[in-house]
Amino acid sequence: MLLRINNLNVQYGKITALNITAPITIEKGDRIGVIGSNGAGKSTLIKSLLGIVNYTGSVDSSISPLDMAVHMQFNEYSNSMPVKYVMEAILQTSIQKNEKLLELISYFEFENCLNKKFKYLSGGQKQRFTIILVMMQEAPLTFYDEVTSGLDFETRQKLVEKLVSWYQDKEAGLCVVSHYYEELEQLTNKLLILDQGRVIDFDDKDALFQKYCGRAIIIVDNNEKNQELTSKYVKSGSPNHLIALSCNTKEIEFEISSLLIQNNVNYKRSNNDIEMIFINAKQRAAIGGNENE
């Protein structure tokens, strides 16, 4: 075990920013995605575990906050010198004499950025700079808070692929906050779902999909033709522009897919869609679901 939250409460004046009552455990090798709407308590959770904000409650940990690494959503560094000197000052090492640092610089294709000042780096280059600093800590538990925020799709995808590859087969625990569901599908194996400061659920992604969406779902565009065509089938929660059809048996899935093919309707089949997990978990919680039930 790296860390176990037994209970944790954060108050900002009279406002409850975070209230966790059911135990949450982070083990070695866990890849936990933290999801929730704005104001759900995602960043507050990270700051609490790092000791940046005060909380009441009980958290057991085999490591101290000083042994945890974090990539926060916004990072700024000195613009008075090239970033290679900033990097060496923060890490207290020489780039040319540190094989691990050279490996990371090469891995993230950062060699051509070393002589630039921070303000002249692109958004993706700034993120890679901070990620290198974070990874150099080789922390047993690392938090990434919106690590690809503000980046275009191609840059985001390349960065996520780098992270997935780097942490593959490593024992380090990761806790990733992101509002990009496709990133979490690549980076994580567990989900912590927050809403308005409370925990909706925490479990493996596959278990959560089964719990809230069933065996599988078939997704089609939400239009009059598809509404009429699928009217007799059970629906799952979905974004307004889509219809999600629950397939709790192979027979139902075959029946729906055959119907759609016969009517020349494009569809997507999924058994691990994080956005659908979140939508359906939030809907169930709104009608009386308990924390981490």
LOBA-790676 format. One record per residue: residue in one letter; x, y, z of N, C-alpha, C, O in turn. Coordinates in steps of 0.05 Angstrom, whole numbers, plus 32768, in hexadecimal, padded with zeros to 4 digits. Layout:
<nodes>
AXYZXYZXYZXYZ/...
</nodes>
This chain:
<nodes>
M80117FE880008000800080008011801980008024801C8010/L800B802C7FEE801880467FEF8009805A800080168069800F/L7FEF80597FFE7FDF806E800C7FC3806480107FB880577FFE/R7FB7806A80277F9B8062802C7F8D807A80397F948083804F/I7F788083802B7F67809880367F51808B80467F40807E803A/N7F51808F80607F3C808380707F24809680717F0D808E806E/N7F2980AF80757F1580C580727F2480DF806F7F3A80E2807A/L7F1980F180617F27810A805B7F12812080557F00811C8044/N7F14813680637F02814C805F7F118167805D7F22816D806D/V7F0A817680487F17819080437F0181A580427EEE81A38033/Q7F0481B980537EF181CF80547EFE81E9804C7F1481F08055/Y7EF181F8803A7EF9821380347EE38226803F7ECF822C8032/G7EE8822F80587ED3823E80667EBC822B806C7EBF82178079/K7EA4823280627E8C822180677E88820D80507E7581FD8051/I7E99820F803C7E9681FE80247EA681E480287EBE81E5802E/T7E9981CD80247EA781B480247EB281AE80087EA481A87FF6/A7ECD81B080067EDA81AC7FEC7EDE818E7FE67EDE81867FCF/L7EE1817E7FFC7EE681627FF87EDE815380117EE5815B8027/N7ECF813D800E7EC7812D80247EC7810F801C7EB58106800F/I7EDC810180257EDF80E5801E7EDB80D580387EE880DA804C/T7EC880C280387EC280B380507EC98095804D7ED380898060/A7EC5808980357ECB806D80317EE9806B802A7EF4807C801C/P7EF7805680347F148053802F7F1B805180127F0D80458001/I7F31805E800B7F3D805D7FF07F5B80567FF37F6980648001/T7F6380417FE57F7F80387FE87F8D80397FCD7F8280317FB9/I7FA580447FCE7FB680457FB67FCD80327FBA7FDD80357FCD/E7FCF801E7FA87FE4800A7FAA7FFA800F7F967FF780207F84/K801180027F9A802780047F87801D7FFB7F6B800F7FE77F69/G8024800A7F57801C80047F3C8000800D7F347FF980097F1D/D7FF180187F467FD680227F407FD8803A7F2C7FEA804A7F2F/R7FC6803B7F1A7FC380527F077FA7805C7F0B7F9480527EFE/I7FA480707F1B7F8980797F237F8280937F147F9080A77F16/G7F6C80927F067F6180AA7EF97F4D80B77F0B7F3B80AA7F15/V7F5080D17F107F3E80E07F217F2C80F17F0F7F3781037F01/I7F1280EC7F0F7F0080FB7EFC7EEA81087F0C7EE280FF7F22/G7EDF811D7F007EC9812C7F0C7EC781477EFF7ED981507EF2/S7EB081537F027EAB816E7EF67EBC81827F057EC8817D7F19/N7EBD819B7EFA7ECB81B07F077EC081B47F237EA781B57F27/G7ED281B77F377EC981BB7F527EC381A17F617EB881A17F77/A7ECA818A7F547EC481707F617ED6816A7F787ED081597F89/G7EEE81777F797F0181727F8E7F1A81637F857F2981597F96/K7F1E81627F6B7F3581527F607F50815E7F697F6081507F75/S7F5481777F637F6D81847F6B7F7081877F897F8681857F94/T7F5A818B7F977F5A818C7FB47F6481727FC07F7281727FD4/L7F5C815C7FB47F6581427FBE7F8481407FBC7F9181387FCF/I7F8F81477FA57FAC81467FA27FBA81587FB67FCD81507FC3/K7FB081707FB97FBD81837FCB7FBB817A7FE87FCD817F7FF8/S7FA6816C7FEF7FA38161800A7FB7814C800F7FC5814C8024/L7FBA81397FFD7FCC812380017FEA812C80017FFB811F800C/L7FEF81427FF3800A814D7FF3800F815F800B80268168800F/G7FFA8164801B7FFD817580337FFD8193802C800681A3803D/I7FF3819A80157FF281B7800D7FDA81C580197FDC81DD8020/V7FC481B7801C7FAC81C2802A7FA681B280437FAC819A8044/N7F9A81BF80567F9381B1806F7F7A81A0806B7F6881A7805C/Y7F79818A807A7F62817980797F5E816C80957F71816C80A5/T7F47816380997F42815280B17F3C813680A87F3381328092/G7F43812380B97F3E810780B27F5780F780B67F6980FE80C5/S7F5980E080A87F6E80CD80AC7F7880C280927F6980B78082/V7F9280C5808D7F9F80BB80757FB880AB807E7FCA80B6808A/D7FB9809180777FD08081807D7FE1807F80647FD7807C804E/S7FFC80828068800D808180518028807580588033807A806D/S803280658045804D805980498062806D803F807A80678043/I805A80838033806D8097802A806480B38033804C80B78038/S807780C58036807080E0803E806980F18026807180EA8010/P805C8108802A8056811A8013807081228005806F81287FED/L80878123801380A0812B800680A981167FF280B9811C7FE1/D809F80FD7FF580A780E87FE2809380E57FCC809580D27FBB/M807F80F77FCA806C80F77FB48074810C7FA0807E81217FA8/A806F81077F878074811B7F72805A81257F66804681167F67/V805A813D7F5C804181487F528046815A7F3A8059816A7F39/H803581587F268034816A7F0F801A81797F128005816E7F0D/M801C81937F1A800481A37F1D7FFB81AE7F03800A81AE7EEF/Q7FE281B87F027FD681C27EE97FE581DA7EDE7FE781DC7EC5/F7FEF81EB7EEF7FFD82037EE5801882047EF2801B82017F0A/N802D82087EE2804982097EEB805782207EDE805582247EC5/E8066822F7EED807682457EE2809282447EED8097823C7F04/Y80A5824C7EDC80C1824B7EE480CF82657EDB80C382757ECD/S80E782687EE480F682807EDE80FA82837EC0810082707EB2/N80F7829C7EB680FD82A37E9A811782B17E96811D82BB7E81/S812782B27EAB814082C27EAA815782B17E9E816D82BC7E99/M815382977E99816982867E8F815D826F7E7F814582697E82/P816D82627E6E8163824B7E60815A82357E73816482337E89/V814782257E6A813A82117E7C814E81FC7E84814A81EF7E99/K816481F87E76817781E47E7E818381EC7E99818981DA7EAA/Y818782057E9E8192820E7EB8817D820D7ECE818382067EE5/V816482127EC6814E820F7EDA814C81F27EE2814881EC7EF9/M814D81E07ECE814B81C47ED3816281BB7EE6815D81AC7EF9/E817A81C37EE1819181BB7EF1818F81C77F0D819681B97F21/A818581DF7F10818281EC7F2A816D81DD7F3B817181D87F53/I815681D77F2F814181C97F3D814981AD7F45814481A47F5C/L8156819F7F33815D81837F38817881807F468180816B7F4F/Q818781967F4781A181977F5481B481817F4881C081717F56/T81B581827F2E81C6816E7F2081CE817A7F0581C2818D7EFB/S81E3816F7EF981EC81777EDE81DE81667ECA81DD814D7ECD/I81D281727EB681C481627EA181D7814E7E9481D181377E91/Q81EF81577E8D820281467E7E820D812F7E8F8216811B7E84/K820C81327EA98217811E7EBB8202810C7EC7820880FA7ED7/N81E981107EBF81D381007ECB81C580EF7EB581B680FA7EA4/E81CB80D67EB581C180C47E9F81A380C27E9F819780C27E89/K819780C27EB6817A80C07EB7816D80D97EAB815980D77E9D/L817880F07EB2816D81097EA88171810B7E8A815F81147E7B/L818881037E80818D81027E63817980EF7E55816F80F57E3F/E817380D97E62816080C67E57814480D27E54813780CF7E40/L813B80E07E69812180ED7E69812081037E54810C81067E46/I813581137E52813681297E3F8134811E7E23812581297E12/S814281087E1E814080FB7E03812580EE7DFF811A80F17DE9/Y811A80E17E13810180D37E1180EA80E77E0A80D980E07DFA/F80EB80FE7E1680D681127E1080DF81267DFA80D2813B7DF6/E80F4811F7DEC80FD81307DD580FF814D7DDD80F5815F7DCF/F810E81527DF28110816D7DFD812B817A7DF8813081907E02/E813D816C7DEA815881767DE6815981927DDA816881A37DE3/N814881977DC6814981B17DB8813C81C77DC8813C81DE7DC0/C813181C17DDF812481D57DF0813681DF7E07813081F47E13/L814B81D27E0C815C81D87E24816781F47E24816A81FF7E3A/N816C82007E0D8178821A7E0D816382317E0B816A82487E09/K814982297E0B8134823D7E0B812C82467E27813082377E3A/K8122825E7E29811782677E4280FA825C7E4480ED82577E30/F80F182597E5D80D7824C7E6180C082597E5280AF824C7E47/K80C082747E5180AA82827E4480A9827E7E26809582837E1A/Y80BF82747E1A80BF826F7DFE80B982527DF680B9824B7DDF/L80B482427E0A80AC82267E05808E82257DFD807E82357E06/S808782127DEC806B820E7DE5805D82017DFD806A81F97E10/G804381FF7DFB803481F27E11803D81D67E16804181CE7E2D/G804081C67E00804981AB7E03806581A97E0E806B81977E1E/Q807781BB7E06809281BB7E10809381C27E2E80A381B67E3D/K808281D47E37808181DB7E53807881C37E64808281BE7E7A/Q806481B47E59805A819D7E68807081887E698074817B7E7E/R807F81847E53809481707E5380AA81777E6780B681667E74/F80B081917E6880C5819B7E7B80BD81947E9880CE81897EA7/T80A481997E9F809C81937EBB809A81757EC080A1816C7ED5/I809181667EAC809081497EAF80AB813D7EB480AE812B7EC4/I80C081477EA680DB813E7EAA80E381437EC780EF81327ED4/L80DD815B7ED180E481617EED80D6814F7F0080E281467F14/V80BD81497EFB80AD81377F0C80B8811B7F0B80BB810E7F20/M80BD81117EF380C680F57EF180E280F07EFD80E880DA7F06/M80F281057EFE810D81037F09810C80FC7F27811F80F27F32/Q80F581017F3380F380FA7F5080F080DC7F5580F580D37F6B/E80E880CD7F4080E380B07F4380D380AB7F5C80D980997F6C/A80BD80BA7F5F80AC80B77F77809C809E7F76809480957F61/P809780927F8D8085807A7F8E806880817F878059806F7F80/L8061809B7F8A804680A37F83804880BF7F76805380D17F82/T803C80C17F5E803D80DA7F4F802180E37F48801180D27F3F/F801C80FC7F4B800281087F43800681197F2A801881297F29/Y7FF481157F177FF481257EFF7FD981347EFE7FC481277EFA/D7FD9814E7F007FC0815E7F007FBE816C7EE57FCC81807EE0/E7FAC81627ED47FA7816E7EBA7FC181727EAB7FC881887EA2/V7FD0815C7EA77FEB815D7E9C7FEB81677E7F7FFF81707E75/T7FD481637E717FD4816C7E547FC181847E507FB981897E39/S7FBB81927E657FA881A97E637FB381BE7E507FCA81C57E51/G7FA281C77E3D7FA981DC7E2B7FB881D47E127FC081E57E02/L7FBD81B97E0F7FCC81B07DF87FBA81A77DE27FA3819F7DE7/D7FC381A97DC97FB3819F7DB37FB381807DB37FC381747DC1/F7FA081747DA47F9B81577DA67FB581477DA07FBB81357DAE/E7FC3814E7D8A7FDA813F7D827FF081407D987FFC812B7D9E/T7FF581577DA38009815A7DB88001814B7DD18011813D7DDE/R7FE7814C7DD87FDC813D7DEF7FE181207DEC7FEA81127DFE/Q7FDA81167DD47FDC80F97DCF7FF980EF7DD07FFE80DA7DDC/K800B80FE7DC5802780F77DC6803280F67DE3804180E47DEB/L8029810A7DF38032810C7E0E802780F47E1F803680E97E2F/V800E80EE7E1B800280D77E29800F80BD7E22801580AC7E33/E801580B97E08802380A17DFF803E809F7E0D804680897E14/K804C80B57E10806680B57E1E806380AC7E3B8072809B7E45/L804E80B77E48804A80B07E64804280937E68804C80857E79/V803180897E568029806D7E578041805B7E54804580487E64/S805280617E41806980517E3B807D80527E538089803D7E5A/W8082806A7E5D8096806D7E72808E805E7E8C80A080517E98/Y8075805E7E93806D80527EAC806580357EAA805E80287EBD/Q8066802A7E91805E800E7E8D80717FFC7E9E80897FFE7E9C/D80657FEA7EAD80737FD67EBE80827FE27ED580917FD47EE3/K807E7FFC7EDB808A80087EF3807880067F0B805F80067F07/E808380047F22807380017F3B8068801B7F458056801B7F56/A807180317F3A8068804C7F44804A804E7F41803E80467F2D/G803D80597F558020805F7F54801C807A7F46802B808C7F4A/L8006807C7F367FFF80947F297FE3809C7F307FD1808B7F32/C7FDF80B67F347FC480C17F387FC180D77F247FCD80EC7F26/V7FAF80D37F107FAD80E57EF97F9280F47EF97F7D80E77EF8/V7F93810E7EFB7F7B811E7EF87F7981287EDB7F8C81357ED1/S7F6381237ECE7F60812C7EB27F43812D7EAB7F33811D7EB5/H7F3B81407E9A7F2081417E8F7F1F81367E737F0A81377E66/Y7F36812B7E6A7F37811D7E507F3480FF7E557F4780F27E5D/Y7F1C80F47E4F7F1780D87E557F2980C57E457F3180B07E50/E7F3080CD7E2D7F4180BB7E1D7F5D80B87E297F6980A37E26/E7F6680CD7E377F8080CB7E447F7F80B87E5B7F9180A77E5F/L7F6980BA7E6B7F6680A87E827F63808B7E797F6B80797E88/E7F5780867E627F54806B7E587F6F805F7E537F7380477E55/Q7F8380707E4A7F9E80667E457FAF80647E5E7FBF80517E60/L7FAC80767E707FBE80797E867FB6806A7EA07FC880647EB0/T7F9D80637EA37F93805A7EBD7F86803E7EBC7F7D80357EA7/N7F8680317ED47F7780187ED67F62801A7EEC7F5180077EEF/K7F61802F7EFB7F4D80347F0F7F4280507F0D7F4F80627F01/L7F2A80547F177F1D806F7F167F1480777F327F0780677F40/L7F1980907F397F0D809C7F507EFA80B27F467F0380C67F3A/I7EE080AE7F4A7ECC80C17F3F7EC380D37F557EB880CA7F69/L7EC780ED7F517EC081027F657EA981137F5A7EA881187F42/D7E98811D7F6C7E8481307F647E7D81427F7C7E7581387F91/Q7E81815C7F797E7B816F7F8E7E8881687FA87E7C816A7FBE/G7EA1815F7FA77EB1815A7FBF7EAD813E7FCB7EB981397FE0/R7E9C812E7FC07E9881137FCC7E9F80FD7FB77E9F81027F9F/V7EA480E67FC17EAB80CF7FB07E9280C17FA77E8180B97FB7/I7E8F80BF7F8D7E7980AF7F827E8180927F817E7180807F89/D7E9A808C7F797EA380707F787EC1806F7F747ECE80827F6B/F7ECD80587F7A7EE980527F767EED80357F717EE680247F82/D7EF8802E7F5A7EFC80117F547F0B800F7F397F1280237F2D/D7F107FF67F317F1C7FF17F177F097FFB7F017EF07FFB7F05/K7F1480047EEB7F04800E7ED57EEF7FF97ECB7ED87FFF7EC6/D7EF87FE17EC77EE77FCC7EBD7ECF7FC77ED07EB97FC37EC8/A7ED57FC67EEA7EC07FC17EFE7EAC7FD87EFE7E947FD47F01/L7EB67FF17EFB7EA480087EFB7E9380087EE17E7B800F7EE3/F7E9E80007ECB7E8E7FFF7EB27E777FEA7EB67E607FF07EAF/Q7E7E7FD37EC07E6A7FBE7EC47E547FC87ED77E3C7FC37ED3/K7E5C7FD67EEC7E497FE07F007E367FF47EF57E1E7FF37EFB/Y7E4080077EE57E30801E7EDD7E25801C7EC07E1180287EB9/C7E33800C7EB07E2B800B7E937E237FEF7E8A7E177FEC7E75/G7E2B7FDA7E997E257FBF7E917E3B7FB27E827E527FBA7E84/R7E347F9D7E747E497F8D7E657E557F9D7E4F7E6D7F9C7E4B/A7E457FAC7E407E4F7FBD7E2A7E397FD17E237E227FCE7E2B/I7E417FE57E147E2D7FF87E097E327FFC7DEC7E497FFA7DE2/I7E1D80027DDD7E1F800A7DC17E1680277DBF7E01802E7DC9/I7E2780377DB27E2280547DB27E1C805D7D957E2A80567D82/V7E06806C7D927DFF80777D787DF880947D7B7DF5809E7D91/D7DF780A27D657DEF80BF7D657DD380C27D6F7DC280B17D69/N7DCD80D77D7D7DB280DC7D877DA380ED7D727DA681057D70/N7D9380DF7D627D8180EC7D4F7D6780DD7D4E7D6480C87D5A/E7D5480E87D3F7D3980DD7D3F7D3880C07D357D2B80AF7D40/K7D4780BB7D207D4880A07D147D52808C7D297D4680777D2C/N7D6880937D367D7480807D497D63807E7D637D6280687D6F/Q7D5680937D6B7D4480927D827D2D807E7D7C7D27806D7D8D/E7D2280807D657D0B806E7D5D7D1580517D5A7D08803F7D63/L7D2C804E7D4E7D3780347D487D3E80257D627D3B800C7D63/T7D4780337D777D5080267D907D3D802A7DA77D4580267DBE/S7D2580327DA17D12803A7DB67D0C80247DCB7D07802A7DE2/K7D0E800B7DC37D077FF57DD57D1E7FEB7DE77D1A7FDB7DF9/Y7D367FF67DE27D4D7FEC7DF07D547FFE7E087D4D80167E09/V7D617FF27E1C7D6980007E357D7F80137E2F7D93800C7E21/K7D7D802C7E387D9180417E347DA280457E4D7D9880427E63/S7DBB804B7E487DCD80557E5D7DCF80737E5B7DC9807F7E47/G7DD980807E717DDE809C7E707DF380A27E5B7E0680927E58/S7DF180B97E4E7E0580C07E397E0380DE7E347DF080EA7E3D/P7E1780E97E267E1581057E1D7DFC81097E0C7DF380F67E00/N7DF181217E0C7DD881267DFE7DD8811F7DE07DC481187DD5/H7DF081227DD47DF1811D7DB77DF480FF7DB07DF580F87D98/L7DF480EE7DC47DF780D17DC07DE180C17DCD7DD480CA7DE0/I7DDD80A97DC37DCC80957DD07DDE807D7DD87DEC80737DC6/A7DDD80757DF17DEC805E7DFA7DD980477E007DC8804A7E11/L7DDC80317DF37DCA801A7DF67DD880047E077DEE7FFC7E01/S7DCB7FFC7E1D7DD77FE87E2F7DD57FCD7E227DC07FC57E18/C7DEB7FBE7E247DEC7FA27E1A7DF67F907E307E0E7F8B7E33/N7DE37F867E407DEB7F767E577DEE7F587E507DF77F497E61/T7DE77F517E377DEC7F367E2E7DF67F377E117DF37F4B7E03/K7E047F217E097E0D7F207DED7DF67F207DD97DF87F2B7DC3/E7DE07F147DE27DC97F137DD07DBE7F2F7DCA7DB77F357DB3/I7DBB7F3F7DDF7DB17F5B7DDB7DC57F6B7DCA7DBC7F7A7DB8/E7DDF7F677DCF7DF37F757DBF7DF17F6E7DA17DF27F7F7D90/F7DEE7F547D9C7DEC7F4A7D817DD27F557D747DD27F5D7D5C/E7DBD7F567D837DA37F5F7D787DA57F7D7D717D9C7F857D5B/I7DB07F8D7D837DB27FAA7D7D7DC57FAF7D667DBF7FBF7D54/S7DDD7FA27D667DF07FA77D517DE57F9F7D367DEA7FAC7D22/S7DD77F887D357DCB7F7F7D1C7DB67F937D127DB57F997CFA/L7DA67F9E7D247D927FB27D1D7D9F7FCB7D117D967FD57CFD/L7DB47FD47D1E7DC27FEC7D147DCF7FE77CF97DCF7FF97CE8/I7DDB7FD07CF67DE87FCA7CDC7DD37FC87CC67DD77FD37CB0/Q7DBC7FBC7CCC7DA77FBA7CB87D9D7FD57CAF7D947FD97C98/N7D9E7FE87CC27D9380037CBC7DAA80177CB57DA5802F7CB5/N7DC2800C7CB07DD8801C7CA77DDF80337CBB7DE3804A7CB3/V7DDF802C7CD57DE5803F7CEA7E01803A7CF57E0780247CFE/N7E11804E7CF57E2C804C7D017E29804B7D1F7E1980597D2B/Y7E3A803A7D2C7E3980387D497E5580327D547E6780297D46/K7E5780367D6E7E70802F7D7D7E69801D7D937E5580217DA2/R7E7980087D977E757FF57DAD7E8B7FF97DC27EA27FFC7DBA/S7E847FFA7DDB7E997FFE7DF07E927FEE7E097E7B7FEA7E10/N7EA87FE67E167EA57FD97E317EB77FE67E457EBE7FDA7E5A/N7EC17FFF7E3F7ED3800C7E527ED2802B7E4F7EE680387E55/D7EBC80367E477EBB80537E427EB980627E5C7EA580617E6A/I7ECE80727E627ECF80807E7C7EBA80967E7D7EAE809A7E93/E7EB580A47E677EA180B97E687E8580AD7E6F7E7780B97E7E/M7E7F80967E647E6580897E6A7E6480807E877E4F80817E94/I7E7B80767E917E7C806F7EAE7E7680877EBF7E6680857ED2/F7E83809D7EB97E7F80B57EC97E6280BF7EC87E5680C67EDD/I7E5780C07EB07E3B80CA7EAD7E2880B97EBD7E1780C37ECB/N7E2A809F7EBA7E17808D7EC77E1C808B7EE57E0980887EF5/A7E35808C7EEE7E3B808D7F0B7E2F80A67F187E2480A57F2D/K7E3380BD7F0A7E2880D67F157E0A80D67F167DFE80E07F29/Q7DFD80CA7F017DE080C97F017DD680B77F177DC280BE7F25/R7DE380A17F1C7DDA808F7F317DDE809B7F4D7DCD80987F5F/A7DF480AA7F507DF980B87F697DE480CD7F6F7DDC80D27F86/A7DDB80DA7F597DC780EF7F5C7DAC80E57F677D9C80F47F72/I7DA780CB7F637D8E80BF7F6C7D9180AE7F857D80809E7F8C/G7DA880B27F927DAB80A67FAD7DC080927FB07DC180847FC4/G7DD380907F9D7DEA807D7FA17DFC80867FB77DFF809E7FBC/N7E0880737FC57E1A80797FDC7E37807A7FD37E3E806F7FBE/E7E4780887FE27E64808A7FDC7E70806E7FDB7E6F805F7FEE/N7E7D80687FC47E8D80507FC17E7D80377FCA7E8880267FD8/E7E6480367FC37E5280207FCC7E5B80057FC27E4E7FF17FC8/
</nodes>
